[in-house]
Structures are given as C-alpha cells and as structure tokens.
Amino acid sequence: MESQKRKIKAREFVADLRGGLDDEALTAKYSLTRDQFHKLLRAAVDSGLLTTDELYSRISHSKTAVTRAFVEMQQAVRELGRSSEGSDN
C-alpha cells in the first residue's frame, strides 16, 4: 500500500505549537506518527517558521515534565513500600 502525502499548513502547526499544544495533542490533531512529527519540527526550523531557541525551550520543558513525573512515581513507590512494611506487624 502506497502512503499518501497530505499537506499540513506549517503556519497553523507552528501557531498551535506556540499556543501550548503538547506533542501528543499535535500528533493527534494532525494525524502524525512520531517520526512525521519530528520531521515537521525540523522542517519548521529549517524554513525559519520556528527558531531553534523555541525548539530547545520546548524540549527542555518536555524533559522537565518527564523528570517531574518520574520523581513523583518514585516517591509513590517509596510510600507504598513504607505502608506495606507497616501492615506486616
């Protein structure tokens, strides 16, 4: 089966990105795979519609959110471990 190319309005995509849509929302809205999403980001930077600073800021923000979620998960696991130790007595 041959893949069909579709057009995405780059300015609209960048406006949504700047408007605060996260990666998941953008990939869903534009029906993109992860690879297509990354290619579109690169194309937006290459064409000058998106600055590298904006892209790095977004990546930094995403990493911060992931790190925060990971730390919160570790804290929850520790709390569960402590509560199960106390229930053995």
Secondary structure, DSSP 8 states (H G I E B T S, - for coil): ---------HHHHHHHHHTT--HHHHHHHTT--HHHHHHHHHHHHHTTSS-HHHHHHHHHHHHHHHHHHHHHHHHHHHHHHHHHHHHT-
